[in-house]
Amino acid sequence: MIMNMKWKIAEKIDQDFKDKFPEINAVVLQLLYNRGLRDQDGIDRFLGPDYLADQHDPYEFNQMKKAVQLIGEAIDSRGKIVIYGDYDADGVSASALMYLVLKRLGASDVRVYIPSRLNGEGYGMNANAVKELIKANTHLIITVDCGITAIAEVKTAQAAGIKVVITDHHLPGNELPGADALIVPTVKNEQYPFKKLAGVGVAFKLAQALLRSDKSQNNESFEKWLLDLVAIGTVADIVPLLGENRTLVKWGLLVLNKTQRLGLRELIAGAAIKGQLGTYSIGYQLAPRINAAGRMDHANTAYQLLITDNEAEALAIANDLNQKNYGRQKATDEMIKISLEQIGQPTDDDKILFSQYDGWSAGLVGLAAGKLADKFHRPAIVFGKLGDKYVGSGRSIEEFNIMAGLEQCAAYLAEFGGHEQACGLTIVGADNYEKFIKQMEKVAAKKLTGVALIPSLEIEAVIKLNQANWDLIDSLEKFEPFGQGNQPPVFLTQDMEVLDKAVIGSSGQHLRFSLKDDSVESGKKFLAFNQAAECVHINLGDKVEAVYKISINEWNGNREIEFKVVDLRKVE
C-alpha cells in the first residue's frame, strides 16, 4: 500500500434502486446515490442546474423585505453606508459585490471597511472599528461574511443611531445580535431552505432582492455578471458544491471565463492560467492570490483589484498580489521546515502536534497547521509569538473536534473560536502557554487513544476496467463543477495483473504501469506520480488492486483515457 490509507468503500446501491432508474448507467447511478440524490427531480437538478429554476427566491429569507427597505431608505436619504467585510477571499468578494450593487442602485456615500488580520483586529466586527464608524456619522452598516456573533458591537452601533443589517453564513452563538435585519441562513427558525451558502452567496441573495426591487432599470444582466465574484468566494470558502451553491458556481464559472473585471483579467494573466477556468483555477490559483493580500498586508488591496476600472491600477495590483503570494509561499515553506525540525517524527503517543516561533505571522500559522495536519494525520496547532502573546491557529482531523478540545483548556486562553476542524486562539504569558500544551495533550490523548491516525480514502465504486470507458467520461463531465461535497470520483479495481512497469520523470520519481483485469483484452496505462520509491516491491506479473481517478489526456491531436493512481496495493 503506497500511502498507508484506510480504504472506505461507499455503500453499494441495491437492485431496487437500479430498477428505479434503469436508463442510468450503474456506475453513474452509484455516484449520484453517494451524493444523496434519490429521486428524479434531484438527479435532474444536479446534472443540469437551471439558473432561475434551481435557486431559491431571496425573499424566502425571513427578514429580506425589511433589509431591502432599510437599504432603500439609506440610499434615498443619501446616508453614509458602510459595508463591513472580512479579509479572506469569501469576505473580499462579498464586499466587492455589495459595493457594486449599491453603486448600481444609486448610493452616493458608500465605503467598505475590512478589518486587518495582522494588527490585532482579527475576524468580524470589533469595538474600535464601530467607534470609528460612529465618529464618521455612519447611517447604515451592512455586514458581509461576518456579524452573527457581534452582540456587543451591534448594540453599540444601534445606541448611536446606526441601523445594522447582518448578512453572514457562520453558525450563531447562544444569543443573536439585535440587528435591524438578519439575513443568515443558519439561525434557528430561518425559513430559507438552503443553509450552506458561502458569505458571498448570502450577500448575493440580498443583492438579488435589491436589484429585483429596483423598477427604474433592467438589472437582469447586471445581476448575472456578478456571478464571477460569487463563484470565487463560494469555491474559496470550501462550502459544499451541492444544491444552490452548485447552481451559482456552475453559472459563475461561465461568467468568470468571460469576466469584464480588469483586475481579475490581470490576475488570471499573472497566474499564467491557460484554457478554461474551473474550480481548481479558483481554489489553487486565484483564491490564494486574493487571500495573500490579507495574510501578508491588508485585504483592501484585493478588494480594490475586484472593483477597479483602471487598467494601470489593475495591472499594478495583480502584480503586487502575485508577489505577495510568492512571499506567502516562501514564508509558509520556512515555517513548515522549522516546524518539522521542532516536531521530528511523531510517535504513536503524539496525538496532537505543536509548533511555535518568535515573529511568525498570524496570517500564515493556519496554513502551516493545515500542512502539518495533512502530513501526519493528527491535529496540529502552530503559534506565532510576539512578546508574551502567542497567537495560534489549529487544524484537525475528522476524529478530533478541536474546538471541543479548546473549551476544555479555556482557563489558559485569552480568546478562541472556530469549528470542529479549524480554530484560532490567543494565549498571554509563557506559563499559560505551557499549561495549555500539557492540558491539550491530555485531552487529545484521551480522545484519540486506540484511534488509527492514518488518513481515509473515500472510494466511490468498485468497477471493472471495461466500465472506465468513454460513456463514463462523458457522464462525469455533467458532474462538474467538482469541489467540496462533490469531489472527482475515486474508483477501485481489484484483481489486476502488472503487465509492464516503467520509471518516468526527469528524476525517476514517477511510474507508468500497464494493468489488466479479466474484463479487458489488453493493459490500461496507469500513472503513479511521485510514487516510484513506494512501489519498488511491485514487479511484473504481480497481482494488484488500485484506487484511481480517470480523466482525458490530450496530446498531438490524440485523446485517451488516463488512469491516475491514488493508492496501490499488492495482493499476496
Summary of the structure (lengths in Angstrom):
residues: 572
radius of gyration: 25.5
end to end distance: 11.7
largest distance: 79.9
contacts: 1927
relative contact order: 0.09
helix: 42%
strand: 20%
